[in-house]
Amino acid sequence: MLDRHTFEAIFKEYHAQCVAFAVHYTGDVHEGEEVVQQVFLKLWEKRESVDITGMVKSYLFAAIRNTAISNWRKDTVRNEKEQGAGYELAPSVTVSQAWELEKMYQQALEKLPERCREVFVLSRQQQLKYAEIAVLMNISVKTVENQMGKALKHMHKELKEYLGMFLFL
């Protein structure tokens, strides 16, 4: 659990480093500051369940990297949609099919047991290493591996009809 005093101390100690790191990914000071603000806001919102003792900088930098990449992807998709270019999909895939896949992905994710889903999200969306997830969740690396195996099997089963649609799958 993260109390207000600890949060403020983390913010004061790491804010400048975080902004510099975020600017590396965004290429823009204002965007970098926005990414850092998003990360610290998310950290505060998850303060009841997050335990980043001993790996604060690693956690923050991973979250910044992932948030910057996620924001870039969203901006790219929005720009392509506005320009009518759509996604970089296999020729037979439409934008509506891509949105359908995103919907199906979210539904499949929601069907996972909570712990399994949390491990999957930390690994695939937050791009944390298994050892980092184990420390963050206070579980063994083997448990992380087992949970990821279950999650991947479930996601493959739920999304198998969509796997051939994309060039990168």
N, C-alpha and C positions, 0 to 999 in steps of 0.2 A: 504494500500500500504506500502511496506517495502522498505525504501531507503537504500543506501549503508552504511551510518553511523550506522543506527539501526541494520542492518544485522551484521556488524562487532562487534557491542557491544554485540549482542546476542551470536555470535560465541565465543568471548572472555570470556563471563560470563559462558556459559554452555558447552563448548567443553569438558572439562575434565570430568564433570559429565556424559555427553552423552557417552563418550568412556567407562567409567566404567559401565554404564548401558548396553551398547551394548555388552561388554565382558561377562556380565551375561547371555545374550541370546546366544551368539556365542560360548563361551568357549575358545575363542582365541583372543589375543590382536590385531593381524593383521586383522582378520575378523571384529572385533569390530570397529576398525578405519575405515575400508572400508565402513561399514554400516553407520557410522556417516558421512563420506564424502558423501555418496549417499544422505542422508537425507538433509544435508546442501546444496548440489547442487540442489536438487529438490526444497527446500525452496527458493533458489535464483532464479531458473527458474520461480517459481510461485509468485515472489515478487510483481507483478502488481495486483494480485487478492487476495493474502492472507492477512488476518488481524488476528494476533494472540495476540493482545494486552491483557495483563492480564492473559494469559494462555500459555505462552511461553514454560515453562518446561513441562507441560502436553502435549502440541502439539508435542514437540520434542521427548518425551519419547514414546508416542503412535506411532509416525512415525518410531522411531528406532525399537520398538518391531515388528511392521508390516513389516518393511523392512528386519529385521533379519529372521523372519519367512518365508517371501516370498523367500528370498535367499536360506534358508535351503530347502524349498520345491523344488525350481528349481534344486538345487544340487542333491537332492534325486532322482528326476525324471530323471535327466541326468545320474546319476550313475546307476539307475535301467535299463534305456534304454541301456546303454553301456554294461551292464551285461546280457541283454536279459530278465530281469525279468519282465519288464513292470510295469504297475500300479497295485495297489491293487483294482481291479475291480471285479464286479460280473463275474463268469466264462465265460459268453457269450460275454463279452466286450473286444474288441481288442484295441491296442494302437491307431490305426487309428481312431477308434470310439471316443476314448478319445480326440484326437486332433480335431475331427469334433465337439465334444461338446464344446470345448474351442472356436472354431471358431464361433459356433452358439451363445454362451454366449456373446462374444464380439460384434457380430452383433446385438443381442437383446439389449445390453447395449447402443450401438450407436443410437438405435431407440428411446430411452427415451429422453424426453425434457431435456435440459441442466441442469436446476435446480434440477429436479427429479434425473437425473443421478448423479449429484454431491452429493446429499444427500445419495443416494444408495451406492456410492463408499466410502464416508466417513464412513458410518455405517458398511458396509459389508467387505470392503477391508482394510480400515484404522482402523476399529474397535473402532470408537469413539462413545461415548454415545450420545443420542439424545440431551441432554442439551449442550454438547460440540459442536455439530454440529450447534445448534441454535445460540450459541455465535459466532462461527467461521463465519457463513454465515449471521449473523445479522437478523435472522428470529425467529419466536416463536417456541417453542417446539411442539405446535399443528401443525404448518405448516410442521415441520420435520416429525411428525407422518403421516400426510396426504400424503406427498410426498413419504414416504417409503411404505405406503399402495398401492399407485398407481404403484410404481416401482415393488413391489413384485407381484402384480396382473399381470403386464405386463410381467415380467420375467417368471412367472409360465406359462402364456399363450404361450409365445414364445418357452419355453423349455419343455413343457409337455410331448412330445414324448420321451424325453431323461431321464425323472425323474426315471424310473424304472431300469435304467442301472446300477446304482451304489449302493453298499451295504450301504453306509452312507447316502443316501437320503431317 
